[in-house]
């Protein structure tokens, strides 16, 4: 399916619906996506944090969700 086909289908479906929530949702989604098309530039510190995190993941230095929940509960109860 081409971009033109998708646009035509969207326009067709938008024209036949009177559901305000659907229309508002589609508009909100499009506005959000179009406003966030700028490229985000990471700082050196952010890049270093990401690199460290990737290294920790590769080395298995991570907690499962269950382990993290237990640690959080312990910390909150201190």
PyMOL Python script that loads the backbone (N, CA, C, O; Angstrom):
from pymol import cmd

cmd.read_pdbstr("""\
ATOM      1  N   UNK A   1       0.846  -1.178   0.000  1.00  0.00           N
ATOM      2  CA  UNK A   1       0.000   0.000   0.000  1.00  0.00           C
ATOM      3  C   UNK A   1       0.893   1.243   0.000  1.00  0.00           C
ATOM      4  O   UNK A   1       1.833   1.337   0.789  1.00  0.00           O
ATOM      5  N   UNK A   2       0.605   2.157  -0.855  1.00  0.00           N
ATOM      6  CA  UNK A   2       1.412   3.376  -0.961  1.00  0.00           C
ATOM      7  C   UNK A   2       0.954   4.419   0.055  1.00  0.00           C
ATOM      8  O   UNK A   2      -0.110   4.295   0.663  1.00  0.00           O
ATOM      9  N   UNK A   3       1.770   5.433   0.221  1.00  0.00           N
ATOM     10  CA  UNK A   3       1.431   6.534   1.117  1.00  0.00           C
ATOM     11  C   UNK A   3       0.148   7.210   0.661  1.00  0.00           C
ATOM     12  O   UNK A   3      -0.691   7.577   1.483  1.00  0.00           O
ATOM     13  N   UNK A   4      -0.003   7.374  -0.639  1.00  0.00           N
ATOM     14  CA  UNK A   4      -1.208   8.005  -1.184  1.00  0.00           C
ATOM     15  C   UNK A   4      -2.433   7.162  -0.858  1.00  0.00           C
ATOM     16  O   UNK A   4      -3.475   7.708  -0.494  1.00  0.00           O
ATOM     17  N   UNK A   5      -2.326   5.832  -0.984  1.00  0.00           N
ATOM     18  CA  UNK A   5      -3.442   4.940  -0.651  1.00  0.00           C
ATOM     19  C   UNK A   5      -3.839   5.083   0.815  1.00  0.00           C
ATOM     20  O   UNK A   5      -5.024   5.138   1.145  1.00  0.00           O
ATOM     21  N   UNK A   6      -2.848   5.140   1.679  1.00  0.00           N
ATOM     22  CA  UNK A   6      -3.119   5.269   3.113  1.00  0.00           C
ATOM     23  C   UNK A   6      -3.800   6.603   3.411  1.00  0.00           C
ATOM     24  O   UNK A   6      -4.764   6.652   4.175  1.00  0.00           O
ATOM     25  N   UNK A   7      -3.304   7.676   2.813  1.00  0.00           N
ATOM     26  CA  UNK A   7      -3.918   8.987   3.009  1.00  0.00           C
ATOM     27  C   UNK A   7      -5.368   8.988   2.543  1.00  0.00           C
ATOM     28  O   UNK A   7      -6.243   9.525   3.222  1.00  0.00           O
ATOM     29  N   UNK A   8      -5.619   8.391   1.392  1.00  0.00           N
ATOM     30  CA  UNK A   8      -6.985   8.344   0.858  1.00  0.00           C
ATOM     31  C   UNK A   8      -7.905   7.557   1.783  1.00  0.00           C
ATOM     32  O   UNK A   8      -9.048   7.955   2.005  1.00  0.00           O
ATOM     33  N   UNK A   9      -7.414   6.442   2.325  1.00  0.00           N
ATOM     34  CA  UNK A   9      -8.223   5.654   3.254  1.00  0.00           C
ATOM     35  C   UNK A   9      -8.512   6.436   4.536  1.00  0.00           C
ATOM     36  O   UNK A   9      -9.634   6.421   5.042  1.00  0.00           O
ATOM     37  N   UNK A  10      -7.493   7.116   5.053  1.00  0.00           N
ATOM     38  CA  UNK A  10      -7.694   7.923   6.252  1.00  0.00           C
ATOM     39  C   UNK A  10      -8.723   9.021   6.013  1.00  0.00           C
ATOM     40  O   UNK A  10      -9.641   9.206   6.813  1.00  0.00           O
ATOM     41  N   UNK A  11      -8.568   9.738   4.925  1.00  0.00           N
ATOM     42  CA  UNK A  11      -9.498  10.826   4.599  1.00  0.00           C
ATOM     43  C   UNK A  11     -10.912  10.290   4.460  1.00  0.00           C
ATOM     44  O   UNK A  11     -11.859  10.895   4.962  1.00  0.00           O
ATOM     45  N   UNK A  12     -11.060   9.167   3.787  1.00  0.00           N
ATOM     46  CA  UNK A  12     -12.373   8.554   3.595  1.00  0.00           C
ATOM     47  C   UNK A  12     -13.015   8.191   4.932  1.00  0.00           C
ATOM     48  O   UNK A  12     -14.189   8.480   5.161  1.00  0.00           O
ATOM     49  N   UNK A  13     -12.247   7.562   5.805  1.00  0.00           N
ATOM     50  CA  UNK A  13     -12.785   7.150   7.110  1.00  0.00           C
ATOM     51  C   UNK A  13     -13.080   8.349   7.998  1.00  0.00           C
ATOM     52  O   UNK A  13     -14.061   8.340   8.742  1.00  0.00           O
ATOM     53  N   UNK A  14     -12.249   9.375   7.928  1.00  0.00           N
ATOM     54  CA  UNK A  14     -12.476  10.589   8.708  1.00  0.00           C
ATOM     55  C   UNK A  14     -13.763  11.270   8.248  1.00  0.00           C
ATOM     56  O   UNK A  14     -14.523  11.784   9.068  1.00  0.00           O
ATOM     57  N   UNK A  15     -14.007  11.274   6.946  1.00  0.00           N
ATOM     58  CA  UNK A  15     -15.187  11.937   6.413  1.00  0.00           C
ATOM     59  C   UNK A  15     -16.490  11.244   6.827  1.00  0.00           C
ATOM     60  O   UNK A  15     -17.525  11.901   6.946  1.00  0.00           O
ATOM     61  N   UNK A  16     -16.450   9.935   7.045  1.00  0.00           N
ATOM     62  CA  UNK A  16     -17.694   9.230   7.355  1.00  0.00           C
ATOM     63  C   UNK A  16     -17.979   9.102   8.851  1.00  0.00           C
ATOM     64  O   UNK A  16     -19.083   8.713   9.233  1.00  0.00           O
ATOM     65  N   UNK A  17     -17.010   9.421   9.698  1.00  0.00           N
ATOM     66  CA  UNK A  17     -17.267   9.293  11.129  1.00  0.00           C
ATOM     67  C   UNK A  17     -17.690  10.617  11.743  1.00  0.00           C
ATOM     68  O   UNK A  17     -17.202  11.687  11.379  1.00  0.00           O
ATOM     69  N   UNK A  18     -18.616  10.507  12.687  1.00  0.00           N
ATOM     70  CA  UNK A  18     -19.043  11.675  13.451  1.00  0.00           C
ATOM     71  C   UNK A  18     -18.654  11.518  14.921  1.00  0.00           C
ATOM     72  O   UNK A  18     -19.063  12.309  15.771  1.00  0.00           O
ATOM     73  N   UNK A  19     -17.864  10.492  15.205  1.00  0.00           N
ATOM     74  CA  UNK A  19     -17.447  10.223  16.578  1.00  0.00           C
ATOM     75  C   UNK A  19     -16.382  11.234  16.988  1.00  0.00           C
ATOM     76  O   UNK A  19     -15.249  11.191  16.510  1.00  0.00           O
ATOM     77  N   UNK A  20     -16.764  12.140  17.879  1.00  0.00           N
ATOM     78  CA  UNK A  20     -15.873  13.223  18.293  1.00  0.00           C
ATOM     79  C   UNK A  20     -14.609  12.686  18.964  1.00  0.00           C
ATOM     80  O   UNK A  20     -13.527  13.240  18.772  1.00  0.00           O
ATOM     81  N   UNK A  21     -14.736  11.611  19.752  1.00  0.00           N
ATOM     82  CA  UNK A  21     -13.570  11.058  20.445  1.00  0.00           C
ATOM     83  C   UNK A  21     -12.558  10.486  19.456  1.00  0.00           C
ATOM     84  O   UNK A  21     -11.353  10.681  19.615  1.00  0.00           O
ATOM     85  N   UNK A  22     -13.044   9.787  18.444  1.00  0.00           N
ATOM     86  CA  UNK A  22     -12.137   9.234  17.425  1.00  0.00           C
ATOM     87  C   UNK A  22     -11.439  10.359  16.685  1.00  0.00           C
ATOM     88  O   UNK A  22     -10.222  10.327  16.505  1.00  0.00           O
ATOM     89  N   UNK A  23     -12.195  11.343  16.260  1.00  0.00           N
ATOM     90  CA  UNK A  23     -11.626  12.461  15.513  1.00  0.00           C
ATOM     91  C   UNK A  23     -10.618  13.233  16.364  1.00  0.00           C
ATOM     92  O   UNK A  23      -9.551  13.611  15.881  1.00  0.00           O
ATOM     93  N   UNK A  24     -10.959  13.464  17.633  1.00  0.00           N
ATOM     94  CA  UNK A  24     -10.032  14.168  18.524  1.00  0.00           C
ATOM     95  C   UNK A  24      -8.762  13.353  18.743  1.00  0.00           C
ATOM     96  O   UNK A  24      -7.661  13.901  18.786  1.00  0.00           O
ATOM     97  N   UNK A  25      -8.927  12.035  18.880  1.00  0.00           N
ATOM     98  CA  UNK A  25      -7.768  11.164  19.084  1.00  0.00           C
ATOM     99  C   UNK A  25      -6.841  11.162  17.884  1.00  0.00           C
ATOM    100  O   UNK A  25      -5.621  11.232  18.034  1.00  0.00           O
ATOM    101  N   UNK A  26      -7.416  11.084  16.698  1.00  0.00           N
ATOM    102  CA  UNK A  26      -6.604  11.090  15.472  1.00  0.00           C
ATOM    103  C   UNK A  26      -5.875  12.429  15.346  1.00  0.00           C
ATOM    104  O   UNK A  26      -4.690  12.469  15.016  1.00  0.00           O
ATOM    105  N   UNK A  27      -6.583  13.508  15.608  1.00  0.00           N
ATOM    106  CA  UNK A  27      -5.969  14.838  15.526  1.00  0.00           C
ATOM    107  C   UNK A  27      -4.842  14.980  16.545  1.00  0.00           C
ATOM    108  O   UNK A  27      -3.767  15.490  16.228  1.00  0.00           O
ATOM    109  N   UNK A  28      -5.097  14.528  17.762  1.00  0.00           N
ATOM    110  CA  UNK A  28      -4.081  14.612  18.814  1.00  0.00           C
ATOM    111  C   UNK A  28      -2.842  13.801  18.445  1.00  0.00           C
ATOM    112  O   UNK A  28      -1.716  14.261  18.632  1.00  0.00           O
ATOM    113  N   UNK A  29      -3.051  12.594  17.922  1.00  0.00           N
ATOM    114  CA  UNK A  29      -1.932  11.748  17.516  1.00  0.00           C
ATOM    115  C   UNK A  29      -1.110  12.409  16.409  1.00  0.00           C
ATOM    116  O   UNK A  29       0.118  12.450  16.474  1.00  0.00           O
ATOM    117  N   UNK A  30      -1.802  12.922  15.400  1.00  0.00           N
ATOM    118  CA  UNK A  30      -1.090  13.566  14.291  1.00  0.00           C
ATOM    119  C   UNK A  30      -0.332  14.802  14.754  1.00  0.00           C
ATOM    120  O   UNK A  30       0.810  15.021  14.348  1.00  0.00           O
ATOM    121  N   UNK A  31      -0.964  15.612  15.604  1.00  0.00           N
ATOM    122  CA  UNK A  31      -0.282  16.813  16.096  1.00  0.00           C
ATOM    123  C   UNK A  31       0.943  16.442  16.923  1.00  0.00           C
ATOM    124  O   UNK A  31       1.994  17.071  16.799  1.00  0.00           O
ATOM    125  N   UNK A  32       0.806  15.420  17.767  1.00  0.00           N
ATOM    126  CA  UNK A  32       1.927  14.980  18.589  1.00  0.00           C
ATOM    127  C   UNK A  32       3.075  14.507  17.708  1.00  0.00           C
ATOM    128  O   UNK A  32       4.220  14.912  17.909  1.00  0.00           O
ATOM    129  N   UNK A  33       2.777  13.653  16.730  1.00  0.00           N
ATOM    130  CA  UNK A  33       3.820  13.103  15.872  1.00  0.00           C
ATOM    131  C   UNK A  33       4.480  14.186  15.025  1.00  0.00           C
ATOM    132  O   UNK A  33       5.699  14.193  14.858  1.00  0.00           O
ATOM    133  N   UNK A  34       3.681  15.092  14.496  1.00  0.00           N
ATOM    134  CA  UNK A  34       4.243  16.133  13.634  1.00  0.00           C
ATOM    135  C   UNK A  34       5.059  17.137  14.425  1.00  0.00           C
ATOM    136  O   UNK A  34       6.020  17.697  13.897  1.00  0.00           O
ATOM    137  N   UNK A  35       4.697  17.381  15.686  1.00  0.00           N
ATOM    138  CA  UNK A  35       5.448  18.317  16.520  1.00  0.00           C
ATOM    139  C   UNK A  35       6.714  17.688  17.080  1.00  0.00           C
ATOM    140  O   UNK A  35       7.603  18.406  17.537  1.00  0.00           O
ATOM    141  N   UNK A  36       6.817  16.373  17.054  1.00  0.00           N
ATOM    142  CA  UNK A  36       7.970  15.691  17.628  1.00  0.00           C
ATOM    143  C   UNK A  36       8.886  15.097  16.564  1.00  0.00           C
ATOM    144  O   UNK A  36       9.586  14.117  16.820  1.00  0.00           O
ATOM    145  N   UNK A  37       8.883  15.676  15.392  1.00  0.00           N
ATOM    146  CA  UNK A  37       9.710  15.156  14.320  1.00  0.00           C
ATOM    147  C   UNK A  37      11.130  15.716  14.372  1.00  0.00           C
ATOM    148  O   UNK A  37      11.995  15.300  13.602  1.00  0.00           O
ATOM    149  N   UNK A  38      11.364  16.659  15.283  1.00  0.00           N
ATOM    150  CA  UNK A  38      12.704  17.216  15.420  1.00  0.00           C
ATOM    151  C   UNK A  38      13.641  16.141  15.962  1.00  0.00           C
ATOM    152  O   UNK A  38      13.234  15.286  16.748  1.00  0.00           O
ATOM    153  N   UNK A  39      14.869  16.193  15.542  1.00  0.00           N
ATOM    154  CA  UNK A  39      15.873  15.269  16.034  1.00  0.00           C
ATOM    155  C   UNK A  39      16.371  15.749  17.386  1.00  0.00           C
ATOM    156  O   UNK A  39      16.738  16.912  17.550  1.00  0.00           O
ATOM    157  N   UNK A  40      16.377  14.843  18.346  1.00  0.00           N
ATOM    158  CA  UNK A  40      16.858  15.183  19.680  1.00  0.00           C
ATOM    159  C   UNK A  40      18.350  14.909  19.745  1.00  0.00           C
ATOM    160  O   UNK A  40      18.805  13.828  19.371  1.00  0.00           O
ATOM    161  N   UNK A  41      19.103  15.874  20.214  1.00  0.00           N
ATOM    162  CA  UNK A  41      20.545  15.721  20.329  1.00  0.00           C
ATOM    163  C   UNK A  41      20.902  15.408  21.779  1.00  0.00           C
ATOM    164  O   UNK A  41      20.552  16.152  22.695  1.00  0.00           O
ATOM    165  N   UNK A  42      21.600  14.298  21.966  1.00  0.00           N
ATOM    166  CA  UNK A  42      22.011  13.890  23.300  1.00  0.00           C
ATOM    167  C   UNK A  42      23.268  14.635  23.730  1.00  0.00           C
ATOM    168  O   UNK A  42      24.129  14.962  22.913  1.00  0.00           O
ATOM    169  N   UNK A  43      23.352  14.893  25.025  1.00  0.00           N
ATOM    170  CA  UNK A  43      24.568  15.487  25.572  1.00  0.00           C
ATOM    171  C   UNK A  43      25.612  14.378  25.710  1.00  0.00           C
ATOM    172  O   UNK A  43      25.285  13.195  25.615  1.00  0.00           O
ATOM    173  N   UNK A  44      26.851  14.762  25.931  1.00  0.00           N
ATOM    174  CA  UNK A  44      27.912  13.773  26.134  1.00  0.00           C
ATOM    175  C   UNK A  44      27.614  12.911  27.356  1.00  0.00           C
ATOM    176  O   UNK A  44      27.857  11.704  27.347  1.00  0.00           O
ATOM    177  N   UNK A  45      27.098  13.522  28.384  1.00  0.00           N
ATOM    178  CA  UNK A  45      26.760  12.793  29.609  1.00  0.00           C
ATOM    179  C   UNK A  45      25.676  11.744  29.339  1.00  0.00           C
ATOM    180  O   UNK A  45      25.755  10.621  29.835  1.00  0.00           O
ATOM    181  N   UNK A  46      24.676  12.114  28.559  1.00  0.00           N
ATOM    182  CA  UNK A  46      23.612  11.176  28.211  1.00  0.00           C
ATOM    183  C   UNK A  46      24.151  10.019  27.371  1.00  0.00           C
ATOM    184  O   UNK A  46      23.771   8.865  27.570  1.00  0.00           O
ATOM    185  N   UNK A  47      25.032  10.340  26.437  1.00  0.00           N
ATOM    186  CA  UNK A  47      25.638   9.293  25.605  1.00  0.00           C
ATOM    187  C   UNK A  47      26.450   8.330  26.456  1.00  0.00           C
ATOM    188  O   UNK A  47      26.410   7.118  26.242  1.00  0.00           O
ATOM    189  N   UNK A  48      27.190   8.869  27.424  1.00  0.00           N
ATOM    190  CA  UNK A  48      27.985   8.023  28.319  1.00  0.00           C
ATOM    191  C   UNK A  48      27.089   7.127  29.168  1.00  0.00           C
ATOM    192  O   UNK A  48      27.405   5.957  29.383  1.00  0.00           O
ATOM    193  N   UNK A  49      25.976   7.668  29.649  1.00  0.00           N
ATOM    194  CA  UNK A  49      25.039   6.881  30.452  1.00  0.00           C
ATOM    195  C   UNK A  49      24.443   5.741  29.639  1.00  0.00           C
ATOM    196  O   UNK A  49      24.294   4.627  30.142  1.00  0.00           O
ATOM    197  N   UNK A  50      24.107   6.014  28.399  1.00  0.00           N
ATOM    198  CA  UNK A  50      23.552   4.982  27.521  1.00  0.00           C
ATOM    199  C   UNK A  50      24.590   3.909  27.243  1.00  0.00           C
ATOM    200  O   UNK A  50      24.280   2.717  27.276  1.00  0.00           O
ATOM    201  N   UNK A  51      25.814   4.323  26.972  1.00  0.00           N
ATOM    202  CA  UNK A  51      26.888   3.356  26.703  1.00  0.00           C
ATOM    203  C   UNK A  51      27.123   2.471  27.927  1.00  0.00           C
ATOM    204  O   UNK A  51      27.293   1.259  27.788  1.00  0.00           O
ATOM    205  N   UNK A  52      27.135   3.059  29.116  1.00  0.00           N
ATOM    206  CA  UNK A  52      27.316   2.294  30.339  1.00  0.00           C
ATOM    207  C   UNK A  52      26.165   1.306  30.539  1.00  0.00           C
ATOM    208  O   UNK A  52      26.386   0.154  30.910  1.00  0.00           O
ATOM    209  N   UNK A  53      24.959   1.758  30.295  1.00  0.00           N
ATOM    210  CA  UNK A  53      23.787   0.888  30.444  1.00  0.00           C
ATOM    211  C   UNK A  53      23.849  -0.296  29.476  1.00  0.00           C
ATOM    212  O   UNK A  53      23.541  -1.425  29.855  1.00  0.00           O
ATOM    213  N   UNK A  54      24.244  -0.040  28.243  1.00  0.00           N
ATOM    214  CA  UNK A  54      24.366  -1.119  27.257  1.00  0.00           C
ATOM    215  C   UNK A  54      25.419  -2.124  27.692  1.00  0.00           C
ATOM    216  O   UNK A  54      25.235  -3.332  27.540  1.00  0.00           O
ATOM    217  N   UNK A  55      26.526  -1.624  28.235  1.00  0.00           N
ATOM    218  CA  UNK A  55      27.601  -2.505  28.710  1.00  0.00           C
ATOM    219  C   UNK A  55      27.088  -3.369  29.868  1.00  0.00           C
ATOM    220  O   UNK A  55      27.357  -4.569  29.917  1.00  0.00           O
ATOM    221  N   UNK A  56      26.351  -2.757  30.796  1.00  0.00           N
ATOM    222  CA  UNK A  56      25.811  -3.493  31.933  1.00  0.00           C
ATOM    223  C   UNK A  56      24.832  -4.578  31.474  1.00  0.00           C
ATOM    224  O   UNK A  56      24.814  -5.675  32.032  1.00  0.00           O
ATOM    225  N   UNK A  57      24.039  -4.279  30.483  1.00  0.00           N
ATOM    226  CA  UNK A  57      23.095  -5.265  29.949  1.00  0.00           C
ATOM    227  C   UNK A  57      23.850  -6.428  29.331  1.00  0.00           C
ATOM    228  O   UNK A  57      23.518  -7.586  29.583  1.00  0.00           O
ATOM    229  N   UNK A  58      24.863  -6.132  28.523  1.00  0.00           N
ATOM    230  CA  UNK A  58      25.658  -7.187  27.892  1.00  0.00           C
ATOM    231  C   UNK A  58      26.327  -8.082  28.920  1.00  0.00           C
ATOM    232  O   UNK A  58      26.473  -9.285  28.703  1.00  0.00           O
ATOM    233  N   UNK A  59      26.735  -7.492  30.046  1.00  0.00           N
ATOM    234  CA  UNK A  59      27.427  -8.247  31.084  1.00  0.00           C
ATOM    235  C   UNK A  59      26.463  -8.913  32.064  1.00  0.00           C
ATOM    236  O   UNK A  59      26.890  -9.563  33.018  1.00  0.00           O
ATOM    237  N   UNK A  60      25.167  -8.751  31.825  1.00  0.00           N
ATOM    238  CA  UNK A  60      24.176  -9.383  32.689  1.00  0.00           C
ATOM    239  C   UNK A  60      24.002  -8.700  34.031  1.00  0.00           C
ATOM    240  O   UNK A  60      23.457  -9.288  34.965  1.00  0.00           O
ATOM    241  N   UNK A  61      24.456  -7.478  34.132  1.00  0.00           N
ATOM    242  CA  UNK A  61      24.360  -6.742  35.386  1.00  0.00           C
ATOM    243  C   UNK A  61      23.026  -6.008  35.479  1.00  0.00           C
ATOM    244  O   UNK A  61      22.974  -4.783  35.589  1.00  0.00           O
ATOM    245  N   UNK A  62      21.947  -6.793  35.431  1.00  0.00           N
ATOM    246  CA  UNK A  62      20.604  -6.221  35.460  1.00  0.00           C
ATOM    247  C   UNK A  62      19.750  -7.004  36.457  1.00  0.00           C
ATOM    248  O   UNK A  62      20.096  -8.125  36.831  1.00  0.00           O
ATOM    249  N   UNK A  63      18.649  -6.418  36.879  1.00  0.00           N
ATOM    250  CA  UNK A  63      17.693  -7.074  37.754  1.00  0.00           C
ATOM    251  C   UNK A  63      16.449  -7.441  36.952  1.00  0.00           C
ATOM    252  O   UNK A  63      16.051  -6.727  36.032  1.00  0.00           O
ATOM    253  N   UNK A  64      15.848  -8.560  37.319  1.00  0.00           N
ATOM    254  CA  UNK A  64      14.552  -8.888  36.726  1.00  0.00           C
ATOM    255  C   UNK A  64      13.525  -7.926  37.331  1.00  0.00           C
ATOM    256  O   UNK A  64      13.809  -7.251  38.320  1.00  0.00           O
ATOM    257  N   UNK A  65      12.362  -7.868  36.745  1.00  0.00           N
ATOM    258  CA  UNK A  65      11.322  -6.988  37.274  1.00  0.00           C
ATOM    259  C   UNK A  65      10.970  -7.393  38.712  1.00  0.00           C
ATOM    260  O   UNK A  65      10.758  -6.542  39.575  1.00  0.00           O
ATOM    261  N   UNK A  66      10.915  -8.692  38.945  1.00  0.00           N
ATOM    262  CA  UNK A  66      10.588  -9.193  40.276  1.00  0.00           C
ATOM    263  C   UNK A  66      11.655  -8.772  41.291  1.00  0.00           C
ATOM    264  O   UNK A  66      11.326  -8.327  42.391  1.00  0.00           O
ATOM    265  N   UNK A  67      12.930  -8.914  40.921  1.00  0.00           N
ATOM    266  CA  UNK A  67      14.023  -8.517  41.810  1.00  0.00           C
ATOM    267  C   UNK A  67      13.980  -7.010  42.088  1.00  0.00           C
ATOM    268  O   UNK A  67      14.180  -6.572  43.221  1.00  0.00           O
ATOM    269  N   UNK A  68      13.721  -6.242  41.059  1.00  0.00           N
ATOM    270  CA  UNK A  68      13.652  -4.785  41.219  1.00  0.00           C
ATOM    271  C   UNK A  68      12.489  -4.403  42.129  1.00  0.00           C
ATOM    272  O   UNK A  68      12.618  -3.501  42.957  1.00  0.00           O
ATOM    273  N   UNK A  69      11.357  -5.084  41.981  1.00  0.00           N
ATOM    274  CA  UNK A  69      10.208  -4.820  42.854  1.00  0.00           C
ATOM    275  C   UNK A  69      10.541  -5.119  44.310  1.00  0.00           C
ATOM    276  O   UNK A  69      10.189  -4.346  45.202  1.00  0.00           O
ATOM    277  N   UNK A  70      11.224  -6.247  44.554  1.00  0.00           N
ATOM    278  CA  UNK A  70      11.608  -6.611  45.919  1.00  0.00           C
ATOM    279  C   UNK A  70      12.557  -5.566  46.513  1.00  0.00           C
ATOM    280  O   UNK A  70      12.392  -5.153  47.661  1.00  0.00           O
ATOM    281  N   UNK A  71      13.541  -5.147  45.731  1.00  0.00           N
ATOM    282  CA  UNK A  71      14.489  -4.133  46.204  1.00  0.00           C
ATOM    283  C   UNK A  71      13.783  -2.809  46.498  1.00  0.00           C
ATOM    284  O   UNK A  71      14.093  -2.134  47.480  1.00  0.00           O
ATOM    285  N   UNK A  72      12.850  -2.455  45.653  1.00  0.00           N
ATOM    286  CA  UNK A  72      12.088  -1.214  45.854  1.00  0.00           C
ATOM    287  C   UNK A  72      11.261  -1.311  47.126  1.00  0.00           C
ATOM    288  O   UNK A  72      11.235  -0.371  47.920  1.00  0.00           O
ATOM    289  N   UNK A  73      10.585  -2.438  47.329  1.00  0.00           N
ATOM    290  CA  UNK A  73       9.785  -2.630  48.540  1.00  0.00           C
ATOM    291  C   UNK A  73      10.651  -2.549  49.789  1.00  0.00           C
ATOM    292  O   UNK A  73      10.264  -1.933  50.782  1.00  0.00           O
ATOM    293  N   UNK A  74      11.831  -3.177  49.735  1.00  0.00           N
ATOM    294  CA  UNK A  74      12.755  -3.129  50.880  1.00  0.00           C
ATOM    295  C   UNK A  74      13.178  -1.696  51.150  1.00  0.00           C
ATOM    296  O   UNK A  74      13.215  -1.257  52.300  1.00  0.00           O
ATOM    297  N   UNK A  75      13.491  -0.980  50.107  1.00  0.00           N
ATOM    298  CA  UNK A  75      13.940   0.405  50.255  1.00  0.00           C
ATOM    299  C   UNK A  75      12.822   1.273  50.845  1.00  0.00           C
ATOM    300  O   UNK A  75      13.076   2.111  51.710  1.00  0.00           O
ATOM    301  N   UNK A  76      11.595   1.072  50.377  1.00  0.00           N
ATOM    302  CA  UNK A  76      10.462   1.870  50.858  1.00  0.00           C
ATOM    303  C   UNK A  76      10.130   1.576  52.324  1.00  0.00           C
ATOM    304  O   UNK A  76       9.636   2.447  53.040  1.00  0.00           O
ATOM    305  N   UNK A  77      10.405   0.344  52.763  1.00  0.00           N
ATOM    306  CA  UNK A  77      10.094  -0.046  54.133  1.00  0.00           C
ATOM    307  C   UNK A  77      11.179   0.326  55.140  1.00  0.00           C
ATOM    308  O   UNK A  77      10.999   0.123  56.340  1.00  0.00           O
ATOM    309  N   UNK A  78      12.293   0.863  54.672  1.00  0.00           N
ATOM    310  CA  UNK A  78      13.380   1.246  55.585  1.00  0.00           C
ATOM    311  C   UNK A  78      13.057   2.503  56.337  1.00  0.00           C
ATOM    312  O   UNK A  78      13.862   2.964  57.146  1.00  0.00           O
TER     313      UNK A  78
END
""", "prot")
cmd.dss("prot")
cmd.show_as("cartoon", "prot")
cmd.util.cbc("prot")
cmd.orient("prot")
